Amino acid sequence: MAKVSSDQLGEESIGRLLIRQAVPASIGILVMSLNILVDTVFVGNWIGSIAIAAINVVLPVSFFIAALGMAIGIGGSSIISRALGADHPEKALKTFGNQITLTLLVTITMVVLGLYYADSLIPAFGGKGGIFEPAKIYYTIVLYGVPFLALCMMGNTVIRAEGKPKFAMIAMIIPSVGNLLMDYIFIYVFDWGMEGAAWATTGGYLLCFGYILYFFLSKNSELKIKFSDFGLHLPILKEIGSLGFVTLSRQAVTSITYLLMNNILFDLGGESMVAVYAIIGRTLMFALFPVFGVTQGFLPIAGYNYGARKYARVRESINTAITYAAIVATIVFIGLMIFPADITGWFLSDRADMSAAEIASNIFVLENTPSAMRWVFAATPIIAIQLIGAAYFQAVGKAIPALLLTLTRQGFFFIPLILILPNYLGELGVWLSFPIADTLSTIVTGYYLRNEVRTSLMGKETH
């Protein structure tokens, strides 16, 4: 097998390479985030703020199952990047086949369980009171499409590992645009309400799957697997599992965070307080898209060059990625500190036919979201160190430190903080937990990343 185009990951200048990798990733994440943002705006304006809260309740369950695909994708893609860097294409092909088989087996099993225990899971994640019925409608329909989403998330990371970021970008844009078009048709034109929102989301997953399937079957992909590659291979499964467990653990902790946040905020302020958190969560996904894009662009660069034993390039990629991510994070921070009320207003309806309860809920959300948003994003300028640091250990196949650093923010700091601070400070304690956890996890990650560079990446260059 000839050397693939991923060779550029080990030859092109790091700055140019990171831009080439990060810009398509950022655009893809931007469109996906805009999709989530606009989807929430449509739901809030055309259905109501309680519907926003209902979707927020469903997300951790569906995203956790989808994250199984992402975990398998990132774990396997780390292997693929290093295998290509070390010129071991057969291992890359076997890994990809195992990723497909494993994703199908795991996600279908989880969907069956998720549907069976729906009536227990929805209230556990905060779907109480008036939130339960719309949440169940959305949950049931969306869960049918989650295996396709999992395959898309797995496939997208493999496309990046091949050094094809533009195709990965398109794979993220297609379902987002499709979802928004279907939102308009199903919710606004057909007036299907929550069912329309759910079918639009599921339709977006199917469009994404169709494009990724096309990519791997076409000449654009150089990973042409054989039927035998689908057979599960224990050593590869162990490596995928150890590295993918990092991503899965992060999403599991995220789901637990949603569970705790929705329940804590429901107790503090009812459905409207859950809607406040839902708006902030959507803003978080959207606002940090360039930071996440830099992180996604950094992964294949670090993994390939580590596999090729080009340690000076790995060091340079770490420094460059942190610098780029910190710059864009600071710009995001400034915007959010200035315009939180305007951002909140986008999500709220001013329809003339709103009930008194809907009007009261909107007023509550508009009054409480801006100050909460400022606290949540207060430490944004420093998060680049934490994100790039944790991503480095995953990219180079060091599962244990990657796992620990990934869990540092939410697992070790944030969850204990939201369990303690609200008892003394009420809802302010919830919002203060965000910047405190960001600061502490950044300090810890920075310390371990600095030690790693000194001990593993200095004086070991191989040409």
C-alpha positions as CSV (number, residue, x, y, z in Angstrom):
1,M,0.0,0.0,0.0
2,A,1.4,3.4,-1.0
3,K,2.0,6.1,1.5
4,V,-1.2,8.0,2.1
5,S,-1.8,11.8,2.1
6,S,-1.5,11.8,5.9
7,D,2.3,12.1,5.3
8,Q,1.6,15.9,5.2
9,L,0.9,15.7,9.0
10,G,4.6,14.9,9.5
11,E,6.0,17.4,6.9
12,E,4.1,20.6,6.6
13,S,4.9,23.5,9.0
14,I,3.0,23.1,12.3
15,G,1.3,26.6,12.1
16,R,0.0,26.1,8.6
17,L,-0.9,22.5,9.3
18,L,-2.9,23.4,12.4
19,I,-4.8,26.1,10.6
20,R,-5.5,23.6,7.7
21,Q,-6.8,21.1,10.2
22,A,-8.5,23.4,12.6
23,V,-10.3,25.7,10.3
24,P,-12.5,22.9,8.7
25,A,-13.0,21.4,12.1
26,S,-14.0,24.8,13.5
27,I,-16.4,25.4,10.6
28,G,-17.9,22.0,11.0
29,I,-18.3,22.5,14.8
30,L,-19.7,26.0,14.1
31,V,-22.4,24.8,11.8
32,M,-23.2,21.9,14.1
33,S,-23.3,24.4,17.0
34,L,-25.4,26.8,15.0
35,N,-27.7,24.0,14.3
36,I,-28.2,23.3,18.0
37,L,-28.5,27.0,18.7
38,V,-31.0,27.8,16.0
39,D,-32.8,24.5,16.7
40,T,-33.3,25.7,20.2
41,V,-34.3,29.2,19.0
42,F,-36.9,27.6,16.7
43,V,-38.2,25.4,19.5
44,G,-38.4,28.3,22.0
45,N,-40.2,30.6,19.6
46,W,-42.5,28.1,17.9
47,I,-43.2,25.7,20.8
48,G,-42.2,27.4,24.1
49,S,-39.5,27.7,26.8
50,I,-40.7,24.5,28.5
51,A,-39.9,22.6,25.2
52,I,-36.3,23.9,25.5
53,A,-36.1,22.4,29.0
54,A,-37.5,19.1,27.7
55,I,-34.8,18.8,25.0
56,N,-32.2,19.7,27.6
57,V,-33.4,16.7,29.7
58,V,-33.2,14.3,26.7
59,L,-29.7,15.4,25.5
60,P,-27.6,13.6,28.2
61,V,-29.2,10.2,27.4
62,S,-29.0,10.4,23.6
63,F,-25.6,12.1,23.7
64,F,-24.2,9.4,26.0
65,I,-25.2,6.7,23.6
66,A,-23.9,8.7,20.6
67,A,-20.7,9.3,22.6
68,L,-20.1,5.6,22.6
69,G,-19.5,6.0,18.8
70,M,-17.3,9.0,19.4
71,A,-15.3,7.1,22.1
72,I,-14.8,4.2,19.7
73,G,-13.9,6.7,16.9
74,I,-11.4,8.7,18.9
75,G,-9.8,5.7,20.5
76,G,-9.5,3.9,17.1
77,S,-8.4,7.1,15.3
78,S,-5.5,7.5,17.7
79,I,-4.4,4.1,16.7
80,I,-4.9,4.8,13.0
81,S,-3.0,8.1,13.1
82,R,0.0,6.5,14.9
83,A,-0.2,3.4,12.6
84,L,-0.1,5.6,9.5
85,G,2.8,7.6,11.0
86,A,4.7,4.4,11.6
87,D,3.8,3.1,8.1
88,H,1.6,0.2,9.4
89,P,-1.4,0.5,7.1
90,E,-2.8,-3.0,7.8
91,K,-3.2,-2.2,11.4
92,A,-5.1,1.0,10.4
93,L,-7.5,-1.0,8.3
94,K,-8.1,-3.7,10.9
95,T,-8.7,-1.0,13.5
96,F,-11.3,0.8,11.3
97,G,-13.2,-2.5,10.7
98,N,-13.3,-3.2,14.4
99,Q,-14.6,0.3,15.1
100,I,-17.6,-0.2,12.8
101,T,-18.5,-3.6,14.3
102,L,-18.0,-2.4,17.9
103,T,-20.1,0.8,17.3
104,L,-23.0,-1.2,16.0
105,L,-23.0,-3.8,18.7
106,V,-22.7,-1.3,21.6
107,T,-25.1,1.5,20.5
108,I,-27.9,-0.8,19.4
109,T,-27.8,-2.5,22.7
110,M,-27.9,0.8,24.5
111,V,-30.8,2.1,22.5
112,V,-32.9,-1.0,23.3
113,L,-32.1,-0.5,27.0
114,G,-32.8,3.3,26.7
115,L,-36.2,2.8,25.2
116,Y,-37.2,0.1,27.7
117,Y,-36.3,2.3,30.7
118,A,-37.6,5.5,29.3
119,D,-40.1,6.2,32.0
120,S,-37.4,5.9,34.7
121,L,-34.6,7.8,32.9
122,I,-36.5,10.9,31.8
123,P,-37.6,11.9,35.4
124,A,-34.1,11.0,36.7
125,F,-32.6,13.5,34.3
126,G,-34.9,16.3,35.4
127,G,-37.9,15.6,33.2
128,K,-40.5,16.3,35.9
129,G,-43.7,18.2,36.1
130,G,-44.7,19.9,32.8
131,I,-41.4,18.8,31.2
132,F,-42.1,15.0,31.2
133,E,-44.6,14.6,28.4
134,P,-42.7,16.7,25.7
135,A,-39.4,15.2,26.8
136,K,-40.8,11.7,26.3
137,I,-42.0,12.5,22.8
138,Y,-38.7,13.9,21.8
139,Y,-36.7,11.2,23.6
140,T,-38.4,8.2,21.9
141,I,-38.1,9.5,18.4
142,V,-34.5,10.8,18.7
143,L,-33.3,7.6,20.2
144,Y,-34.2,5.6,17.1
145,G,-31.7,7.7,15.1
146,V,-28.9,7.7,17.7
147,P,-27.1,4.6,16.3
148,F,-26.7,6.5,13.0
149,L,-25.3,9.5,14.9
150,A,-22.9,7.2,16.7
151,L,-21.6,5.8,13.4
152,C,-21.3,9.4,12.1
153,M,-19.3,10.5,15.1
154,M,-17.0,7.5,14.8
155,G,-16.6,7.9,11.1
156,N,-15.9,11.6,11.4
157,T,-12.8,11.1,13.6
158,V,-11.5,8.4,11.2
159,I,-11.8,10.9,8.3
160,R,-9.7,13.3,10.3
161,A,-7.1,10.6,11.1
162,E,-6.8,10.1,7.3
163,G,-5.8,13.8,7.0
164,K,-9.0,14.8,5.2
165,P,-10.4,17.6,7.4
166,K,-12.5,19.2,4.6
167,F,-14.6,16.0,4.2
168,A,-15.0,15.8,8.0
169,M,-16.3,19.4,7.9
170,I,-18.8,18.6,5.2
171,A,-20.0,15.6,7.2
172,M,-20.9,18.0,10.1
173,I,-22.5,20.7,7.9
174,I,-24.9,18.4,5.9
175,P,-26.9,17.2,8.9
176,S,-27.0,20.6,10.5
177,V,-28.4,22.3,7.5
178,G,-30.8,19.4,6.9
179,N,-32.0,19.6,10.5
180,L,-32.8,23.3,10.3
181,L,-34.7,22.9,7.0
182,M,-36.7,20.0,8.5
183,D,-37.3,22.1,11.7
184,Y,-39.0,24.8,9.6
185,I,-41.1,22.2,7.6
186,F,-42.0,19.9,10.5
187,I,-42.5,22.5,13.3
188,Y,-43.5,25.7,11.5
189,V,-45.3,24.5,8.4
190,F,-46.7,21.1,9.5
191,D,-47.2,22.2,13.1
192,W,-46.0,18.9,14.5
193,G,-44.6,20.5,17.7
194,M,-42.2,18.3,19.7
195,E,-42.6,15.4,17.3
196,G,-41.5,17.7,14.5
197,A,-38.4,18.8,16.4
198,A,-37.5,15.2,17.1
199,W,-38.0,14.0,13.5
200,A,-35.9,16.9,12.2
201,T,-33.1,15.9,14.5
202,T,-33.3,12.2,13.5
203,G,-33.5,13.2,9.9
204,G,-30.2,15.1,10.3
205,Y,-28.5,12.0,11.7
206,L,-29.6,10.0,8.6
207,L,-28.3,12.6,6.2
208,C,-24.9,12.6,8.0
209,F,-24.7,8.8,7.9
210,G,-25.5,8.8,4.2
211,Y,-22.6,11.2,3.4
212,I,-20.0,9.4,5.6
213,L,-21.0,6.1,4.0
214,Y,-20.5,7.7,0.6
215,F,-17.0,8.9,1.7
216,F,-15.7,5.6,2.7
217,L,-17.1,3.8,-0.3
218,S,-15.7,6.3,-2.7
219,K,-12.1,6.9,-3.9
220,N,-11.8,9.8,-1.4
221,S,-11.0,7.4,1.4
222,E,-7.8,5.3,1.4
223,L,-9.1,3.0,4.1
224,K,-10.5,0.2,2.0
225,I,-11.3,-2.5,4.5
226,K,-12.0,-6.1,3.7
227,F,-14.7,-8.3,5.1
228,S,-12.2,-9.9,7.4
229,D,-11.4,-6.6,9.0
230,F,-14.8,-6.5,10.6
231,G,-13.9,-9.5,12.8
232,L,-13.2,-8.3,16.3
233,H,-9.5,-8.5,17.3
234,L,-8.9,-8.5,21.0
235,P,-5.6,-6.5,21.1
236,I,-7.1,-3.8,19.0
237,L,-10.3,-3.8,21.0
238,K,-8.3,-3.4,24.2
239,E,-6.4,-0.4,22.7
240,I,-9.6,1.2,21.4
241,G,-11.3,0.6,24.7
242,S,-8.5,2.0,26.8
243,L,-8.2,5.2,24.7
244,G,-11.9,5.5,23.9
245,F,-12.8,5.1,27.6
246,V,-11.4,8.6,28.1
247,T,-14.0,10.1,25.8
248,L,-16.7,7.8,27.1
249,S,-15.9,8.7,30.7
250,R,-16.0,12.4,29.8
251,Q,-19.4,12.1,28.3
252,A,-20.6,9.9,31.1
253,V,-19.6,12.6,33.6
254,T,-21.3,15.1,31.3
255,S,-24.5,13.1,31.5
256,I,-24.2,12.9,35.3
257,T,-23.6,16.7,35.3
258,Y,-26.8,17.3,33.3
259,L,-28.7,15.0,35.7
260,L,-27.5,16.8,38.8
261,M,-27.8,20.3,37.3
262,N,-31.4,19.7,36.0
263,N,-32.5,18.3,39.3
264,I,-30.7,20.9,41.5
265,L,-32.0,23.8,39.3
266,F,-35.5,22.4,39.2
267,D,-35.6,22.4,43.0
268,L,-34.2,25.9,43.1
269,G,-36.5,27.5,40.5
270,G,-38.7,24.9,38.7
271,E,-39.0,24.4,34.9
272,S,-37.9,28.0,34.1
273,M,-34.6,27.6,35.9
274,V,-33.9,24.4,33.9
275,A,-34.6,26.5,30.8
276,V,-31.9,29.0,32.0
277,Y,-29.4,26.3,32.1
278,A,-30.5,24.9,28.7
279,I,-29.9,28.3,27.1
280,I,-26.5,28.6,28.7
281,G,-25.6,25.1,27.6
282,R,-26.5,25.8,24.0
283,T,-24.5,29.0,24.1
284,L,-21.5,27.1,25.5
285,M,-21.6,24.6,22.6
286,F,-21.8,27.5,20.1
287,A,-19.4,30.0,21.6
288,L,-16.5,27.7,22.0
289,F,-16.6,26.2,18.6
290,P,-13.2,27.6,17.5
291,V,-11.5,26.3,20.6
292,F,-12.9,22.9,20.1
293,G,-11.9,23.2,16.4
294,V,-8.3,23.8,17.3
295,T,-8.4,20.8,19.7
296,Q,-9.8,18.6,17.0
297,G,-7.2,19.8,14.5
298,F,-4.4,19.2,17.0
299,L,-5.3,15.5,17.6
300,P,-4.2,14.0,14.3
301,I,-1.1,16.2,14.1
302,A,0.2,15.2,17.6
303,G,-0.7,11.5,17.1
304,Y,0.9,11.2,13.7
305,N,4.2,12.9,14.7
306,Y,4.4,11.0,17.9
307,G,4.0,7.8,16.0
308,A,6.7,9.0,13.6
309,R,9.0,9.9,16.6
310,K,9.2,13.5,15.5
311,Y,9.0,14.8,19.1
312,A,10.1,18.4,18.2
313,R,7.1,18.7,16.0
314,V,4.9,17.3,18.8
315,R,6.2,20.0,21.2
316,E,5.6,22.7,18.6
317,S,2.1,21.5,17.9
318,I,1.3,21.7,21.7
319,N,2.6,25.2,22.0
320,T,0.9,26.4,18.8
321,A,-2.4,24.8,19.6
322,I,-2.5,26.4,23.1
323,T,-1.7,29.8,21.7
324,Y,-4.3,29.7,18.9
325,A,-7.0,28.3,21.3
326,A,-6.2,30.9,24.0
327,I,-6.6,33.8,21.5
328,V,-10.0,32.7,20.2
329,A,-11.2,31.8,23.8
330,T,-10.4,35.3,24.9
331,I,-12.3,36.9,22.0
332,V,-15.3,34.7,22.9
333,F,-15.0,35.7,26.5
334,I,-15.2,39.4,25.7
335,G,-18.2,39.0,23.5
336,L,-20.1,37.0,26.1
337,M,-19.3,39.5,28.9
338,I,-20.8,42.3,26.8
339,F,-23.9,40.8,25.2
340,P,-25.4,38.1,27.5
341,A,-28.9,39.8,27.5
342,D,-29.0,40.0,23.7
343,I,-28.0,36.4,23.4
344,T,-30.7,35.3,25.9
345,G,-33.4,37.2,24.0
346,W,-32.8,35.2,20.8
347,F,-34.2,32.1,22.5
348,L,-37.4,33.6,23.8
349,S,-40.7,34.1,21.9
350,D,-42.8,37.3,21.7
351,R,-45.8,35.6,20.2
352,A,-49.1,37.4,20.8
353,D,-50.9,34.2,21.7
354,M,-48.7,33.2,24.6
355,S,-50.3,32.2,27.9
356,A,-49.7,34.0,31.2
357,A,-47.6,31.1,32.3
358,E,-45.4,31.3,29.2
359,I,-45.0,35.0,29.6
360,A,-44.0,34.6,33.2
361,S,-41.5,31.9,32.3
362,N,-39.9,34.1,29.6
363,I,-39.6,37.0,32.0
364,F,-37.9,34.8,34.6
365,V,-35.5,33.4,32.0
366,L,-34.6,36.8,30.6
367,E,-33.9,38.2,34.1
368,N,-31.8,35.3,35.4
369,T,-29.8,34.1,32.4
370,P,-27.4,37.0,31.7
371,S,-25.8,37.1,35.1
372,A,-25.6,33.3,35.2
373,M,-24.0,33.3,31.7
374,R,-21.2,35.7,32.9
375,W,-20.3,33.5,35.8
376,V,-20.3,30.3,33.7
377,F,-17.9,31.8,31.1
378,A,-15.7,33.8,33.6
379,A,-12.6,31.5,33.2
380,T,-12.9,31.0,29.4
381,P,-9.6,32.6,28.5
382,I,-7.6,29.9,30.3
383,I,-9.4,26.7,29.2
384,A,-7.1,26.2,26.2
385,I,-4.4,24.6,28.5
386,Q,-6.9,22.1,29.9
387,L,-8.4,21.1,26.6
388,I,-5.1,20.8,24.6
389,G,-3.3,19.2,27.5
390,A,-5.9,16.4,27.9
391,A,-6.1,16.0,24.1
392,Y,-2.3,15.5,23.9
393,F,-2.3,12.4,26.2
394,Q,-5.2,10.9,24.3
395,A,-3.5,11.6,20.9
396,V,-0.3,9.8,21.8
397,G,-2.0,6.8,23.3
398,K,-1.4,7.5,27.0
399,A,-4.8,6.4,28.3
400,I,-4.5,6.8,32.1
401,P,-3.3,10.4,32.2
402,A,-5.7,11.3,29.4
403,L,-8.5,9.8,31.5
404,L,-7.6,11.5,34.7
405,L,-7.1,14.9,33.1
406,T,-10.3,14.6,31.1
407,L,-12.2,13.9,34.3
408,T,-10.5,16.6,36.3
409,R,-12.8,19.4,35.5
410,Q,-16.2,17.9,35.8
411,G,-15.6,14.7,37.8
412,F,-13.0,15.9,40.4
413,F,-14.0,19.5,40.8
414,F,-17.3,20.5,39.2
415,I,-19.6,17.8,40.5
416,P,-18.4,18.2,44.1
417,L,-18.8,22.0,43.8
418,I,-22.4,21.9,42.6
419,L,-23.3,19.5,45.4
420,I,-21.8,21.8,48.0
421,L,-22.0,25.4,47.0
422,P,-25.8,25.6,46.3
423,N,-26.4,24.6,49.9
424,Y,-24.8,27.9,51.0
425,L,-25.2,30.2,48.0
426,G,-28.3,29.0,46.3
427,E,-28.4,29.3,42.5
428,L,-25.3,31.5,42.6
429,G,-23.4,28.5,44.0
430,V,-24.3,26.6,40.9
431,W,-23.0,29.2,38.5
432,L,-19.8,29.9,40.6
433,S,-18.9,26.2,40.3
434,F,-18.1,26.7,36.6
435,P,-15.2,29.1,36.8
436,I,-13.8,27.5,39.9
437,A,-13.7,24.1,38.3
438,D,-12.2,25.6,35.1
439,T,-9.4,27.3,37.0
440,L,-8.5,24.3,39.2
441,S,-8.5,21.8,36.3
442,T,-6.3,24.2,34.2
443,I,-3.7,24.4,37.0
444,V,-3.6,20.6,37.3
445,T,-3.5,19.9,33.6
446,G,-0.8,22.6,33.0
447,Y,1.4,21.0,35.7
448,Y,1.2,17.5,34.2
449,L,1.6,18.7,30.6
450,R,4.7,20.6,31.5
451,N,6.2,17.5,33.2
452,E,5.3,15.3,30.2
453,V,7.1,17.6,27.8
454,R,10.2,17.7,29.9
455,T,10.4,13.9,30.5
456,S,9.0,12.4,27.2
457,L,9.5,15.0,24.4
458,M,12.8,16.6,25.2
459,G,16.1,15.3,23.7
460,K,14.5,12.3,22.0
461,E,14.1,13.6,18.5
462,T,14.3,10.9,15.8
463,H,14.9,12.1,12.2
